[in-house]
Amino acid sequence: MSGVLREVEAELFHYLLYPATVPIIAAKAGEEAGAMPAVWTTSISMSPPLLITAIAPERRTYRLVRESGYFTVNLLDFSRADALAFVGDVSGRVVRDKLERAGLTLVPAWKIPSVAVGEAVAVIECELKQVVDVGGDHDIFVGRVVAAYASEDFTEGGWRLEKYKPILYVGRSRRPGPVKRRFATVGPLVEFEYARGMTDAVEKRRHMQSAAEEAVAEFAKRLDLDVGDAAYLLLDALKNLLSKKWKG
């Protein structure tokens, strides 16, 4: 080992894997479309071409991907890091025009019935092949790559970094104090205020999560069950209820 290592909180292990590129996952189900950043996205197979992305069920994009069976992976240039941060911090359930506020647009995908980010420098179109419940707070979405597109800054040897500046997520500051998302590229490190100061939207999202937890606790109390057992019963019921809409 190099130098003396100090123990860090196990819950922060993923920060050790940063910096990492942050694509935006976009999807459309019916007339509803949405997008969110997903830093836990990577390729897993060249033949066939497969990638995975991890999405939490509370995200609106989770439902859009499951119900449509398609999604796109979109990369932005570092000049749009502020927009990417905003799209991740604010839920589309609360701020319906969050993409417009971020200065981003959704356009039809080329080869799949979905949407892509119009300002992207690269787009990967995917068909959903499988959803894996790993027993954690995110599910793994396995996508088969149908098509891929990139700007002229991409060559057969990869990105020409003298021109293309990737968005690298470093992590975020922790409370107390204002929360800052931290990004870097092949040059400077910059910080953006969490949700651009839209504390009402952030608090409303937290309230929705708390309300869901309270509903589980009330369900457990009504049936005289342990909260954990009640949560599993509800999870089973929800999966049965939604399975007809889910793809993959």
Secondary structure, 3 states (H helix, E strand, C coil): CCCCCCCCCHHHHHHHHCCEECCEEEEEECCEEEEEECCCEEEEECCCCEEEEEECCCCHHHHHHHHHCEEEEEECEHHHHHHHHHHHHCCCCCCCCHHHHHCCCEEECCCCCCEEECCCCEEEEEEEEEEEECCCCCEEEEEEEEEEEECCCEECCEECCCCCCECEEEEECCCCCCCEEEEECCCCEEEEEHHHHCHHHHHHHHHHHHHHHHHHHHHHHHHCCCHHHHHHHHHHHHHHHHCCCCCC
